[in-house]
Amino acid sequence: MARMAQLLGIAALGLALTGCVSTEKYNALKLDRDSLAEQLSKSQSDGAASSARADSLQKQLDMMGQNGAAQGGLAANLSAQLQELQKQYDALNAQYADAMKRPAGGTALPAELSSTLSQFAQQNPDLVDFDAARGIVKFKSDVTFAPGSADVNPRAKEVISKFASILNSQAASGYELMVAGHTDNTRVVNPNTIKAGHLDNWYLSAHRAIAVASELRKGHVNEQRLAVTGYADQRPIASNTSESGKEKNRRVEVLILPTTVRSTTFASDSSKSSKPTHQKTAAMNKDATANTPQEKILNK
């Protein structure tokens, strides 16, 4: 740019020194000057565009750096949440293992509460079993839900409502509760079951546990007391090689923990396993349909 300015100055000086010049020379010099002026203007314009482009790129780089920092913070936050969930999951598994180690023949709960729960199970033998040694109330999935469904049927809702009243009694209101869903090892293949969101046994067991916990909440059981989980077919209480064994494994358990209620909501998924007794020998799975309205529906 400095060189072009010098050339323009020399051209003007030449005109002054030569005095009168021919028209042709004058026009030639004028064209050269105009050309140099145009080049100078274009150079200045290109320089301004380049500067603007550089500023734009710098802003983009700065923004990328800010986004990177934000994404790093988000990743750290998600990692912390994952660690907290893992701690909760480990705690639930530990509680489950402790419950299953309780010796048979004893009672895990105070005599009054254990007696009330035993009577409750005796009044609803088609739907409920009570394991007094471990403090576990077991709802049989085959008569609590339709095949491949996590919707609690009307009869089961009535029974769960009565159970909620017991849990809200003075004898039981101080205990934490774990609601655990279990299935047999039959895979979920029915398109309608999958379409309903029960993609596999993990989903189905968890959704059924959530459904029972939801009914307990409707019965005014404080959600602060509840932990919910699904174990799929990973906690069997009988062999899955027979239909009767599969029937026992399909269950939703409510474990009454001998621990006081915490001051913060226990938001996680938990589960329990137990041995439901059954009277029916025929079995249907989650992909079957029920043909007998008044009899148990054995399903998944």
Secondary structure, 3 states (H helix, E strand, C coil): CHHHHHHHHHHHHHHHHHCCCCHHHHHHHHHHHHHHHHHHHHHHHHHHHHHHHHHHHHHHHHHHHHHHHHHHHHHHHHHHHHHHHHHHHHHHHHHHHHHHCCCCCCCCCCHHHHHHHHHHHHHCCCCEEEECCCCEEEEEHHHHECCCCCCECHHHHHHHHHHHHHHCCCCCCCEEEEEEEECCCCCCCCHHHHHCCCCCHHHHHHHHHHHHHHHHHHCCCCHHHEEEEECCCCCCCCCCCCHHHHHHHCEEEEEEEEEECCCCCCCCCCCCCCCCCCCCCCCCCCCCCCCCCCCCCCCC
